[in-house]
């Protein structure tokens, strides 16, 4: 019996930097990995202006059409962008309005594949604006936040824009004389969480103190009452708040706190979905903390600690139900300003990437490290911008597939930049063709179709007899009859490797005594039947409805499952609903009142099975969400697909999807 084709894959690192036509300050991604970046460029007048560029998944950056010109702005600063899963984007930026000689906050929207709309002013156009952020939820509803000067001081304001609609009038979220540094986060359900720094009366009744405040707005609702996260006692002064939320709506906030007696300390607090903020706790000495959470609720915080002689980047992690780990140093510099401006993000698989700026005697470079979900430590630090020194803090983002993109301004041209991509996904080796048998002394053709989203794939072959070759299509002659294992390896430009192996039986040439002039190959014993091959499983939409609704987001009704078969086979679709449970005694059980304090877990509940007759080649199955006339309930699902032929069953392939309400 011959071994069927088996494979393995391993991941590597960063691709070589490529030039970009724009220096950017922020970027975002849709569910397919298409990217939108925003930044500052030179207008025809020579003044700075809002600029944008796009990059299809696996493609190159290109500049997009600009908003309507002639608005008379100058000194554009810090554009921010947010992108929803369908690719609709919203951007905000600060600019000096020449008509009123004041700084205003402008906003523009870009439908998926379309152009930016004419900018509108969100802040009061006769007062000064500073500090801003923007988010857009999975349904396309946008929220902006900023700090604005009023008669009584700087006030945090917010405005929202429903999907496809117009911006609302601003509402004030803060009180007090000075409020600044607002930041936003939104969960998959559309609940928005805001944090900022505001002054408050000291708990002693004398003087004021800077504290971190937070507010929450449920989907379709109104902002509630602001609450303080940091202490109003002592001599601490809070700054640089950041907030992140997980798929369940749990929020994690971090900020820096300076005490005249104790120096800088990075602090954190946590708020469960629908609950209240926990008391603040210390992460460790340092400042400029950043935080990221993965869909499972695991959090990672990074921050810097500077002394008179050195500076260090630290990290701590926390599971969704556990405590923070011990602080881990990730990078160190030889003076007080050698490292700074950390950034951190988590992908849907739980892998975490951290980036920071590192200074040396001649220029500034960006460094990065990575923590894989299954690992217990961070990878070695990688120098990303050597030979392309940066002049500004790098902008970075992570797409749903786990690719990290970083863009920075170079010293060569302040209006352009460079980009590097971390590619953690190994290349695919599609349609591997290796005959099950061959004849000694006669050439045998073999081929494979390699694929990688971001770079070319180098293919090499090991024929199992000590010989090798390279290329997508090769030919090889075996000298001796035997059973061999052919191994093909694909390596992409970032060092990711995929290997597949398959057996081949090589027979000798025998002579038929009746026809001695027509030798025929000895093919050896007939191989046993192999399991059918089911490949290329995908779906037209990962989020859809079981029926049309008159109002609401533009979601498709039903989805289409597509796959390929190497021969006709019976195909089975097994649907399971993924629901929340509690871990009790090593098992994930239904959540009850008695076990509500146990750790959370995910359970798979049987939802039904479909069977069809598949044909050789491409197959397409339209699915409306009904099994035996019964519609699946809204929620998250896992689909397992197997094929059966000749008494053999293929390995199961899986997909996940969500049925919306």
Backbone torsions as a table, in degrees:
resi	resn	phi	psi	omega
1	UNK	NA	141.8	-177.1
2	UNK	-100.5	142.5	177.6
3	UNK	-69.5	137.8	174.8
4	UNK	-72.5	168.4	-179.9
5	UNK	-65.2	125.5	175.9
6	UNK	-125.3	155.6	-176.2
7	UNK	-145.6	165.9	174.9
8	UNK	-149.3	161.4	-178.1
9	UNK	-143.1	151.8	174.9
10	UNK	-140.3	151.8	-174.9
11	UNK	-107.9	155.3	-178.3
12	UNK	-129.1	-117.9	-167.2
13	UNK	-143.8	-139.8	-168.1
14	UNK	-83.6	142.1	173.7
15	UNK	-80.6	160.2	178.1
16	UNK	-63.3	141.5	-179.2
17	UNK	-61.0	146.0	175.7
18	UNK	-126.1	146.8	179.6
19	UNK	-69.3	147.3	176.1
20	UNK	-123.8	152.7	-177.4
21	UNK	-81.5	9.1	-175.8
22	UNK	-155.2	142.9	169.2
23	UNK	-89.9	125.4	-170.9
24	UNK	-117.2	161.2	176.7
25	UNK	-115.5	-12.6	-179.5
26	UNK	-162.2	155.2	177.0
27	UNK	-152.4	157.3	179.9
28	UNK	-146.1	170.7	-173.1
29	UNK	-136.7	149.3	170.0
30	UNK	-90.8	-178.0	-174.4
31	UNK	-67.1	-18.4	179.3
32	UNK	-94.8	1.3	179.1
33	UNK	89.5	4.7	174.3
34	UNK	-72.2	137.9	-170.8
35	UNK	-113.0	147.0	171.0
36	UNK	-127.9	129.7	179.5
37	UNK	-123.1	148.6	177.9
38	UNK	-129.6	151.4	-179.8
39	UNK	-167.7	-161.9	-177.1
40	UNK	-116.1	130.8	177.3
41	UNK	-131.5	179.0	-179.0
42	UNK	-90.7	127.5	174.0
43	UNK	-78.7	171.9	-179.8
44	UNK	-61.5	-27.1	178.6
45	UNK	-78.5	-9.9	-177.1
46	UNK	97.1	-13.6	178.3
47	UNK	-77.7	162.9	177.9
48	UNK	-76.0	148.2	-179.4
49	UNK	-149.8	163.6	177.3
50	UNK	-66.4	134.6	178.6
51	UNK	-136.9	157.9	-179.3
52	UNK	-146.0	152.2	172.5
53	UNK	-143.4	158.3	-178.1
54	UNK	-127.1	158.3	176.4
55	UNK	-145.7	115.6	175.0
56	UNK	-66.0	155.4	179.8
57	UNK	-57.2	122.4	-178.8
58	UNK	82.9	1.6	-175.5
59	UNK	-106.1	-156.1	-177.3
60	UNK	-115.0	156.9	177.8
61	UNK	-73.4	141.2	173.5
62	UNK	-144.7	148.1	-178.7
63	UNK	-74.3	139.2	179.6
64	UNK	-97.2	161.0	173.8
65	UNK	-57.5	143.2	-174.8
66	UNK	-87.7	163.6	170.4
67	UNK	-60.8	167.3	178.4
68	UNK	-55.1	130.2	-176.7
69	UNK	-87.4	179.6	176.3
70	UNK	85.5	19.0	-179.3
71	UNK	-85.8	-3.0	172.8
72	UNK	76.5	20.4	179.8
73	UNK	-85.0	156.5	171.8
74	UNK	-146.2	168.1	178.5
75	UNK	51.8	55.4	176.8
76	UNK	-70.0	137.5	-177.1
77	UNK	-136.1	142.5	167.1
78	UNK	45.5	61.1	170.8
79	UNK	-60.4	140.2	176.9
80	UNK	-124.1	147.0	-177.0
81	UNK	-138.2	149.8	173.3
82	UNK	-138.4	141.5	-174.6
83	UNK	-127.3	133.8	178.3
84	UNK	-88.7	171.3	-176.3
85	UNK	-57.9	-30.4	-179.1
86	UNK	-81.4	-6.0	178.1
87	UNK	99.8	0.5	174.0
88	UNK	-73.0	137.3	-174.8
89	UNK	-126.6	153.9	172.7
90	UNK	-137.0	140.6	-178.2
91	UNK	-131.9	147.6	172.9
92	UNK	-132.0	151.9	177.6
93	UNK	-156.3	158.3	179.4
94	UNK	-99.9	136.7	-179.7
95	UNK	-148.0	153.8	175.6
96	UNK	-86.1	117.9	178.8
97	UNK	-79.7	111.6	-175.0
98	UNK	-66.4	-29.5	-179.6
99	UNK	-64.8	-41.1	-177.6
100	UNK	-105.5	-4.0	-178.6
101	UNK	55.4	37.9	178.4
102	UNK	-129.7	162.3	177.7
103	UNK	-93.2	128.1	-176.3
104	UNK	-124.9	161.9	174.7
105	UNK	-102.7	123.3	178.9
106	UNK	-110.3	155.9	-179.5
107	UNK	-138.1	147.8	175.7
108	UNK	-145.7	151.0	179.4
109	UNK	-119.7	154.1	178.9
110	UNK	-138.3	109.2	175.8
111	UNK	-65.7	154.7	-178.6
112	UNK	-52.8	122.9	179.3
113	UNK	75.9	2.4	-177.2
114	UNK	-103.9	-157.3	-179.1
115	UNK	-111.9	158.7	176.6
116	UNK	-67.6	140.6	178.7
117	UNK	-79.8	167.0	177.1
118	UNK	-61.9	131.8	-177.2
119	UNK	-63.3	149.1	174.0
120	UNK	-124.2	155.5	178.1
121	UNK	-92.0	126.1	177.9
122	UNK	-95.6	-35.0	-178.2
123	UNK	-87.9	170.3	175.3
124	UNK	-66.2	126.0	-173.0
125	UNK	-84.0	10.3	175.4
126	UNK	-119.5	10.2	176.0
127	UNK	-129.7	168.3	-178.4
128	UNK	-87.9	140.6	177.7
129	UNK	-116.4	148.6	174.7
130	UNK	-153.8	158.4	177.0
131	UNK	58.1	124.8	-177.5
132	UNK	-157.3	162.2	177.0
133	UNK	-157.4	164.1	-179.7
134	UNK	-151.2	144.8	174.0
135	UNK	-137.5	157.2	174.0
136	UNK	-135.0	132.0	-175.7
137	UNK	-86.4	-179.5	-174.6
138	UNK	-66.0	-18.6	179.0
139	UNK	-94.8	0.8	177.8
140	UNK	90.9	10.7	177.7
141	UNK	-87.0	129.4	-174.4
142	UNK	-107.1	148.4	175.8
143	UNK	-134.5	130.5	176.0
144	UNK	-116.2	152.1	178.9
145	UNK	-142.4	146.0	-179.5
146	UNK	-159.9	168.5	174.7
147	UNK	-108.0	134.1	-171.8
148	UNK	-135.7	136.8	-178.9
149	UNK	-78.4	126.8	174.8
150	UNK	-122.6	-175.7	179.6
151	UNK	-60.4	-36.6	-177.2
152	UNK	-89.6	-0.6	-179.4
153	UNK	128.5	-166.2	-179.6
154	UNK	-82.6	128.5	-178.1
155	UNK	-120.6	139.7	174.4
156	UNK	-82.7	126.7	179.3
157	UNK	-124.3	159.8	-179.7
158	UNK	-142.9	149.3	173.4
159	UNK	-138.2	151.5	179.3
160	UNK	-129.4	156.0	-179.0
161	UNK	-135.0	114.3	177.5
162	UNK	-65.3	158.9	-178.8
163	UNK	-54.1	121.3	179.2
164	UNK	75.4	3.6	-176.8
165	UNK	-104.3	-158.6	-178.4
166	UNK	-110.7	159.0	179.7
167	UNK	-68.9	141.0	176.5
168	UNK	-77.9	169.6	171.5
169	UNK	-68.5	145.2	-179.0
170	UNK	-66.1	150.1	172.4
171	UNK	-124.6	146.9	179.9
172	UNK	-85.9	133.6	179.0
173	UNK	-105.2	-14.7	-170.1
174	UNK	-122.4	167.1	171.6
175	UNK	-130.0	170.7	178.7
176	UNK	97.7	174.8	-171.3
177	UNK	-83.2	-34.7	-175.2
178	UNK	-134.1	118.6	176.6
179	UNK	-134.0	131.4	-172.2
180	UNK	-153.3	177.5	173.9
181	UNK	56.0	46.7	179.2
182	UNK	-73.2	143.0	176.5
183	UNK	-137.0	154.4	-175.7
184	UNK	-128.1	155.4	168.9
185	UNK	-148.4	148.5	-179.2
186	UNK	-133.5	139.0	179.5
187	UNK	-94.0	171.8	-177.0
188	UNK	-60.8	-22.5	179.8
189	UNK	-84.0	-7.5	177.4
190	UNK	98.1	3.2	175.9
191	UNK	-74.8	128.4	-177.4
192	UNK	-104.1	134.8	175.9
193	UNK	-117.2	131.5	178.7
194	UNK	-117.4	143.9	171.1
195	UNK	-133.3	149.8	175.9
196	UNK	-160.5	174.0	176.4
197	UNK	-104.2	129.8	178.6
198	UNK	-140.8	152.9	177.3
199	UNK	-78.4	148.4	178.0
200	UNK	-145.2	151.9	175.5
201	UNK	-60.7	136.5	177.3
202	UNK	-61.3	145.6	-177.3
203	UNK	-60.5	-22.5	178.4
204	UNK	-76.5	-12.6	-177.0
205	UNK	90.6	-2.5	179.9
206	UNK	-119.5	123.6	177.4
207	UNK	78.4	-172.0	-179.8
208	UNK	-130.5	165.6	178.6
209	UNK	-143.6	146.6	176.7
210	UNK	-82.9	126.9	179.5
211	UNK	-128.6	157.8	172.9
212	UNK	-86.6	127.6	178.1
213	UNK	-115.5	158.2	-179.1
214	UNK	-141.5	151.8	174.8
215	UNK	-143.2	158.0	-176.5
216	UNK	-135.2	139.5	175.7
217	UNK	-127.8	114.6	179.0
218	UNK	-68.0	158.8	179.5
219	UNK	-56.4	125.3	179.2
220	UNK	76.3	2.7	-176.9
221	UNK	-109.1	-160.2	-178.3
222	UNK	-118.3	159.2	176.9
223	UNK	-63.0	144.3	176.9
224	UNK	-92.1	-150.5	178.6
225	UNK	-93.2	138.1	179.0
226	UNK	-70.0	145.7	177.2
227	UNK	-127.8	154.0	178.7
228	UNK	-90.7	133.6	177.6
229	UNK	-97.6	-37.0	-179.8
230	UNK	-96.8	165.6	-172.8
231	UNK	-73.2	142.8	174.1
232	UNK	-96.1	10.3	178.7
233	UNK	-105.5	171.2	176.2
234	UNK	73.2	-156.7	-177.1
235	UNK	-118.3	22.3	-176.6
236	UNK	-75.7	145.2	174.7
237	UNK	-124.9	113.5	-175.5
238	UNK	-84.5	150.1	174.2
239	UNK	-158.5	171.9	174.2
240	UNK	53.6	51.6	178.1
241	UNK	-72.4	146.8	174.9
242	UNK	-137.8	152.1	179.7
243	UNK	-144.1	145.1	176.6
244	UNK	-140.7	149.4	178.9
245	UNK	-127.2	148.8	178.8
246	UNK	-97.3	-176.8	-175.1
247	UNK	-65.7	-22.5	179.4
248	UNK	-89.1	-4.3	179.9
249	UNK	94.0	3.8	176.6
250	UNK	-74.0	130.4	-177.5
251	UNK	-105.1	142.2	174.1
252	UNK	-126.7	124.1	179.5
253	UNK	-113.8	146.0	173.7
254	UNK	-134.2	155.3	177.4
255	UNK	-163.0	166.3	174.3
256	UNK	-98.2	148.6	179.4
257	UNK	-136.3	128.0	-178.9
258	UNK	-111.2	128.3	176.4
259	UNK	-116.9	133.6	-179.6
260	UNK	-62.1	-19.4	-178.9
261	UNK	-99.5	-23.3	-173.2
262	UNK	-125.4	-0.5	-179.4
263	UNK	81.2	-162.4	-176.2
264	UNK	-83.0	142.3	175.5
265	UNK	-138.1	134.1	173.0
266	UNK	-86.4	131.6	-176.3
267	UNK	-126.7	166.1	-177.8
268	UNK	-150.6	159.0	172.3
269	UNK	-148.8	161.2	-175.1
270	UNK	-134.7	144.5	178.0
271	UNK	-135.5	118.5	176.9
272	UNK	-69.9	155.8	180.0
273	UNK	-56.9	124.3	-179.9
274	UNK	78.0	0.1	-177.5
275	UNK	-105.0	-161.0	-179.8
276	UNK	-111.3	161.4	178.9
277	UNK	-70.1	140.6	174.5
278	UNK	-73.8	162.5	171.4
279	UNK	-59.1	147.5	179.4
280	UNK	-68.8	152.3	176.6
281	UNK	-139.2	160.2	-178.1
282	UNK	-87.6	132.8	169.4
283	UNK	-84.2	-36.5	-180.0
284	UNK	156.3	167.5	177.1
285	UNK	-59.9	137.2	178.2
286	UNK	145.8	-174.9	-176.3
287	UNK	-146.7	176.8	178.5
288	UNK	55.7	49.3	-179.2
289	UNK	-72.6	148.1	174.1
290	UNK	-129.0	152.9	-177.3
291	UNK	-139.6	146.5	175.3
292	UNK	-138.7	147.0	174.8
293	UNK	-129.5	146.3	175.6
294	UNK	-94.9	171.9	-177.3
295	UNK	-59.7	-22.8	-179.8
296	UNK	-84.3	-4.0	177.9
297	UNK	95.8	1.4	176.9
298	UNK	-75.1	134.3	-174.7
299	UNK	-114.9	149.2	174.2
300	UNK	-134.4	129.9	176.6
301	UNK	-117.7	140.8	174.0
302	UNK	-129.7	149.3	178.6
303	UNK	-159.7	171.3	-179.8
304	UNK	-116.2	148.7	175.7
305	UNK	-125.8	121.7	-178.7
306	UNK	-116.3	138.7	173.9
307	UNK	-125.1	-173.1	-178.4
308	UNK	-67.0	-22.3	-173.9
309	UNK	-121.6	-10.4	-176.2
310	UNK	-158.2	168.3	173.0
311	UNK	-141.7	146.7	-173.0
312	UNK	-137.4	142.4	169.9
313	UNK	-96.4	125.7	179.9
314	UNK	-113.9	159.6	173.4
315	UNK	-142.3	153.6	169.8
316	UNK	-142.0	150.5	-179.9
317	UNK	-126.1	159.2	-179.0
318	UNK	-147.0	131.7	174.7
319	UNK	-74.2	171.7	-175.5
320	UNK	-65.0	-24.5	-179.6
321	UNK	-122.2	2.9	-173.1
322	UNK	-105.3	-165.7	180.0
323	UNK	-101.6	165.9	177.7
324	UNK	-69.2	141.0	176.6
325	UNK	-73.7	176.3	174.1
326	UNK	-68.9	153.0	179.4
327	UNK	-67.8	137.7	-179.7
328	UNK	-119.8	122.6	174.5
329	UNK	-74.1	132.5	-178.2
330	UNK	-111.3	-27.9	179.7
331	UNK	-156.2	148.3	-180.0
332	UNK	-137.4	145.5	176.2
333	UNK	-115.7	166.4	-174.9
334	UNK	-97.0	10.0	171.8
335	UNK	-150.0	178.7	-171.1
336	UNK	-67.5	-16.7	-176.2
337	UNK	-125.5	29.3	-174.8
338	UNK	-76.7	-30.4	178.3
339	UNK	-131.7	148.4	179.8
340	UNK	-174.3	179.5	177.7
341	UNK	53.3	59.8	-179.7
342	UNK	-72.7	155.9	176.4
343	UNK	-142.0	143.8	-179.2
344	UNK	-145.7	145.2	177.7
345	UNK	-151.3	152.6	178.0
346	UNK	-120.0	140.9	178.0
347	UNK	-92.8	172.3	-177.2
348	UNK	-60.3	-21.8	-180.0
349	UNK	-86.5	-2.6	178.8
350	UNK	92.4	4.1	175.9
351	UNK	-79.7	139.5	-173.9
352	UNK	-117.9	136.4	176.4
353	UNK	-121.2	133.0	176.3
354	UNK	-120.0	139.8	179.2
355	UNK	-133.0	147.1	175.4
356	UNK	-152.3	166.1	176.1
357	UNK	-94.1	139.4	178.4
358	UNK	-124.9	132.3	-177.4
359	UNK	-102.2	142.5	169.9
360	UNK	-134.0	-166.7	-171.7
361	UNK	-69.8	-19.1	-174.9
362	UNK	-118.0	-34.1	-176.8
363	UNK	-156.0	-171.5	-179.5
364	UNK	-118.2	135.9	176.3
365	UNK	-125.6	164.4	174.1
366	UNK	-105.4	139.2	176.8
367	UNK	-121.4	156.8	-179.7
368	UNK	-145.4	154.4	172.5
369	UNK	-143.0	164.0	-172.7
370	UNK	-139.6	140.2	176.7
371	UNK	-119.5	107.8	179.4
372	UNK	-76.7	142.6	-172.7
373	UNK	-54.5	-38.1	-176.6
374	UNK	-84.2	-2.2	-175.8
375	UNK	-95.4	163.3	176.7
376	UNK	-107.1	3.0	-177.1
377	UNK	-148.1	165.0	176.7
378	UNK	-82.4	153.4	176.9
379	UNK	-74.0	172.8	174.7
380	UNK	-65.9	148.6	-179.6
381	UNK	-69.7	137.1	179.2
382	UNK	-111.0	132.8	174.4
383	UNK	-85.6	115.5	-171.1
384	UNK	-95.5	-24.7	-170.1
385	UNK	-121.5	23.7	177.5
386	UNK	-61.9	130.5	-176.6
387	UNK	86.6	-10.2	175.5
388	UNK	-133.6	68.8	-176.2
389	UNK	-57.4	142.2	-175.2
390	UNK	-94.8	151.6	178.2
391	UNK	-114.6	-3.2	179.9
392	UNK	-146.3	165.3	179.1
393	UNK	-62.7	130.4	-179.4
394	UNK	-63.7	145.8	170.4
395	UNK	-99.0	139.4	-175.9
396	UNK	-143.5	157.0	177.5
397	UNK	-159.6	165.1	-177.7
398	UNK	-131.8	132.9	-177.1
399	UNK	-90.9	168.9	-177.1
400	UNK	-62.5	-20.0	178.6
401	UNK	-85.0	-8.1	177.5
402	UNK	100.2	3.6	176.2
403	UNK	-79.2	133.3	177.6
404	UNK	-101.0	131.8	176.1
405	UNK	-116.3	133.4	176.1
406	UNK	-127.5	133.9	179.8
407	UNK	-127.6	137.9	-179.7
408	UNK	-141.1	157.3	174.4
409	UNK	-83.6	141.6	179.4
410	UNK	-108.3	164.0	178.8
411	UNK	-72.8	-12.1	-177.3
412	UNK	-72.1	-37.5	-178.2
413	UNK	-156.3	113.5	-177.3
414	UNK	-64.2	-18.1	-179.1
415	UNK	-94.6	-1.2	176.9
416	UNK	-123.3	-177.8	-177.7
417	UNK	-158.4	-163.5	177.5
418	UNK	-143.7	155.2	-175.6
419	UNK	-134.9	144.1	174.0
420	UNK	-132.7	149.0	-176.8
421	UNK	-123.7	132.1	169.7
422	UNK	-91.1	116.9	-177.2
423	UNK	-107.7	101.4	-178.3
424	UNK	-91.3	1.1	-172.2
425	UNK	-103.9	125.5	-178.8
426	UNK	-70.5	152.6	-178.7
427	UNK	-67.2	159.1	175.4
428	UNK	-94.6	145.6	175.1
429	UNK	-116.3	93.4	-172.9
430	UNK	-94.5	155.0	176.6
431	UNK	45.8	53.7	176.1
432	UNK	-66.4	125.7	-177.9
433	UNK	-119.4	104.8	174.8
434	UNK	-133.4	116.9	-179.2
435	UNK	-59.5	147.1	178.5
436	UNK	-69.7	-23.3	-178.0
437	UNK	-144.8	160.6	178.7
438	UNK	-154.0	173.8	-179.0
439	UNK	-117.9	131.4	178.9
440	UNK	-57.7	136.2	178.6
441	UNK	86.4	-4.7	179.9
442	UNK	-118.6	137.4	-177.0
443	UNK	-67.1	146.7	177.6
444	UNK	-127.7	132.1	-178.2
445	UNK	-89.7	141.0	177.3
446	UNK	-138.1	149.1	-179.3
447	UNK	-156.1	164.0	176.8
448	UNK	-153.1	152.4	178.7
449	UNK	-113.1	96.6	-176.7
450	UNK	-80.3	153.2	178.2
451	UNK	-146.0	138.2	170.5
452	UNK	-148.0	140.3	-175.0
453	UNK	-67.4	-31.5	-167.3
454	UNK	-115.6	-10.0	-177.7
455	UNK	-159.7	169.5	175.6
456	UNK	-70.9	157.8	-179.1
457	UNK	-115.8	128.1	175.4
458	UNK	-91.7	125.1	-175.0
459	UNK	-110.2	132.6	175.4
460	UNK	-130.1	152.0	-176.0
461	UNK	-123.8	139.3	169.1
462	UNK	-121.0	116.7	-171.4
463	UNK	-86.1	-0.5	176.1
464	UNK	84.2	-2.7	178.8
465	UNK	-116.4	20.3	-178.9
466	UNK	91.8	-5.5	-179.5
467	UNK	-104.7	157.0	-178.4
468	UNK	-146.5	169.2	178.7
469	UNK	-161.3	173.0	178.9
470	UNK	-136.0	156.4	179.6
471	UNK	120.6	160.8	-179.3
472	UNK	-71.6	-32.1	178.7
473	UNK	-127.9	128.7	-176.4
474	UNK	-136.5	167.8	174.7
475	UNK	-134.8	139.3	-177.7
476	UNK	-142.8	145.0	178.4
477	UNK	-115.9	121.9	175.8
478	UNK	-88.4	135.5	-176.9
479	UNK	-87.2	-25.9	-174.3
480	UNK	-129.2	142.5	175.0
481	UNK	-65.2	138.7	178.4
482	UNK	175.6	177.4	171.5
483	UNK	-104.2	126.4	-175.9
484	UNK	-121.5	158.1	173.6
485	UNK	-113.9	119.1	179.0
486	UNK	-93.4	129.4	-179.8
487	UNK	-119.1	127.0	177.7
488	UNK	-116.4	136.9	-176.2
489	UNK	-127.5	132.0	174.6
490	UNK	-115.7	132.3	-179.8
491	UNK	-127.3	127.4	177.7
492	UNK	-91.8	-178.7	-172.4
493	UNK	-69.3	-20.5	178.5
494	UNK	-95.0	5.6	174.5
495	UNK	92.5	4.1	174.8
496	UNK	-69.0	140.5	-173.3
497	UNK	-127.3	135.7	171.9
498	UNK	-126.0	134.6	-179.0
499	UNK	-127.5	136.0	174.8
500	UNK	-131.2	146.6	-179.1
501	UNK	-132.8	148.4	177.0
502	UNK	-152.1	144.1	-179.6
503	UNK	-83.7	153.5	175.6
504	UNK	-140.4	130.8	179.1
505	UNK	-96.8	118.8	-178.7
506	UNK	-104.4	119.0	-179.3
507	UNK	-102.3	168.4	178.2
508	UNK	-89.5	167.0	176.0
509	UNK	-91.0	125.4	178.1
510	UNK	-112.1	156.7	-178.2
511	UNK	-110.2	125.3	175.8
512	UNK	-76.8	120.1	-177.0
513	UNK	-61.7	-24.6	178.2
514	UNK	-77.6	-27.2	-179.5
515	UNK	-133.6	71.1	-174.8
516	UNK	-63.3	-21.8	-179.2
517	UNK	-82.5	-4.4	-178.5
518	UNK	-122.9	76.5	178.4
519	UNK	-65.2	147.8	177.7
520	UNK	-127.7	151.2	-176.8
521	UNK	-74.4	144.5	171.5
522	UNK	-87.2	107.4	-175.2
523	UNK	-81.1	-6.4	-179.4
524	UNK	76.3	-173.5	-178.4
525	UNK	-64.4	144.6	178.6
526	UNK	-66.7	126.9	-177.6
527	UNK	-65.8	151.5	177.0
528	UNK	-68.2	152.4	178.1
529	UNK	-55.6	143.8	177.3
530	UNK	-105.2	157.7	176.8
531	UNK	-66.6	145.8	176.3
532	UNK	-61.8	154.0	-179.9
533	UNK	-104.6	117.9	175.3
534	UNK	-108.7	119.2	-174.5
535	UNK	-137.6	169.0	174.0
536	UNK	65.0	26.9	-179.3
537	UNK	-66.2	127.3	177.8
538	UNK	-154.9	173.9	-180.0
539	UNK	-137.4	153.8	-176.1
540	UNK	-73.8	-25.5	179.8
541	UNK	-152.1	135.9	178.1
542	UNK	-92.6	-7.2	178.9
543	UNK	-140.6	119.3	-174.4
544	UNK	-155.3	176.1	179.5
545	UNK	-114.4	163.1	174.7
546	UNK	-91.1	-10.9	177.2
547	UNK	-155.5	160.8	-179.5
548	UNK	-77.6	148.1	176.2
549	UNK	-122.2	151.3	-176.3
550	UNK	-73.5	-30.6	-177.7
551	UNK	-133.7	160.8	177.6
552	UNK	120.5	-173.3	-176.4
553	UNK	-68.9	157.5	-178.6
554	UNK	-80.1	88.3	178.4
555	UNK	-114.2	143.6	178.4
556	UNK	-71.2	160.1	174.2
557	UNK	-100.2	115.9	-178.0
558	UNK	76.9	177.2	179.7
559	UNK	-144.1	171.9	178.5
560	UNK	-126.9	125.1	177.3
561	UNK	-93.8	131.3	-179.9
562	UNK	-125.2	144.5	179.7
563	UNK	-163.0	171.9	178.4
564	UNK	-124.4	147.1	175.4
565	UNK	-124.1	142.8	177.7
566	UNK	-78.3	-15.3	174.6
567	UNK	-162.2	169.0	179.8
568	UNK	-59.7	139.5	-177.4
569	UNK	-159.8	158.2	171.0
570	UNK	-81.7	128.5	-175.8
571	UNK	-112.9	130.7	-179.6
572	UNK	-113.7	129.8	176.9
573	UNK	-108.8	117.0	179.6
574	UNK	-110.8	116.8	-177.3
575	UNK	-100.7	135.0	175.8
576	UNK	-132.6	135.9	176.0
577	UNK	-89.6	132.7	179.7
578	UNK	-93.8	116.9	-178.5
579	UNK	-126.7	161.8	-179.4
580	UNK	-80.9	142.0	177.0
581	UNK	-140.8	-165.7	178.7
582	UNK	-131.3	138.5	-177.6
583	UNK	-86.5	116.4	-178.8
584	UNK	-130.9	121.7	177.4
585	UNK	58.8	35.6	179.3
586	UNK	81.1	2.3	178.9
587	UNK	-119.9	151.4	175.8
588	UNK	-95.5	112.8	-174.7
589	UNK	-118.1	171.7	179.9
590	UNK	-62.6	138.2	178.9
591	UNK	-71.6	130.9	177.1
592	UNK	-132.9	174.2	178.1
593	UNK	-63.1	-33.6	-176.2
594	UNK	-76.4	-26.7	-177.6
595	UNK	-111.6	16.2	-173.4
596	UNK	-62.0	-19.4	179.0
597	UNK	-92.1	-1.6	177.7
598	UNK	-74.9	160.8	-179.5
599	UNK	-60.4	145.1	177.1
600	UNK	-74.4	151.4	176.3
601	UNK	-153.0	175.3	-179.4
602	UNK	-115.0	134.7	-179.3
603	UNK	-115.0	147.0	176.9
604	UNK	-109.3	116.0	-179.9
605	UNK	-105.6	130.6	-179.6
606	UNK	-58.5	129.9	-178.0
607	UNK	-117.9	-9.5	178.2
608	UNK	140.1	166.4	-177.3
609	UNK	-136.6	138.5	174.2
610	UNK	-120.0	146.3	176.5
611	UNK	-131.0	135.5	177.5
612	UNK	-136.5	164.3	173.3
613	UNK	-96.0	115.2	-179.3
614	UNK	-92.9	152.9	179.7
615	UNK	-108.3	162.7	175.6
616	UNK	-66.3	135.9	-179.1
617	UNK	97.6	-150.6	-174.8
618	UNK	-75.4	137.9	177.1
619	UNK	-128.5	146.9	179.5
620	UNK	-137.8	125.9	-178.2
621	UNK	-124.8	112.9	176.0
622	UNK	-78.7	132.8	-176.7
623	UNK	-129.4	119.5	-177.7
624	UNK	-91.1	-4.8	-177.4
625	UNK	98.8	6.5	-179.7
626	UNK	-112.6	138.5	176.7
627	UNK	-126.5	117.3	-176.9
628	UNK	54.9	40.4	177.9
629	UNK	80.6	-2.0	-179.0
630	UNK	-107.7	125.1	-178.6
631	UNK	-79.9	136.8	174.4
632	UNK	-65.9	145.1	179.0
633	UNK	-75.2	154.5	173.6
634	UNK	-56.9	142.3	179.4
635	UNK	153.0	-170.4	-179.9
636	UNK	-98.3	141.0	-175.5
637	UNK	-135.2	154.9	171.3
638	UNK	-120.4	135.4	179.2
639	UNK	-116.6	127.8	173.8
640	UNK	-111.3	129.7	-176.5
641	UNK	-122.9	129.2	176.4
642	UNK	-132.7	157.1	178.5
643	UNK	-123.0	140.3	-177.9
644	UNK	-123.8	126.6	176.7
645	UNK	-155.4	141.5	178.6
646	UNK	54.9	33.4	178.8
647	UNK	75.8	6.3	-179.4
648	UNK	-114.9	142.6	-179.7
649	UNK	-113.4	133.2	180.0
650	UNK	-71.8	159.5	171.0
651	UNK	-60.0	147.2	-178.2
652	UNK	-73.0	135.8	170.8
653	UNK	-106.3	149.5	-173.7
654	UNK	-130.3	152.0	172.7
655	UNK	-138.2	158.5	172.5
656	UNK	-125.7	143.9	176.9
657	UNK	-150.0	167.2	-179.2
658	UNK	-127.0	132.3	172.7
659	UNK	-99.4	119.1	-176.8
660	UNK	-83.5	159.3	176.7
661	UNK	-76.7	NA	NA
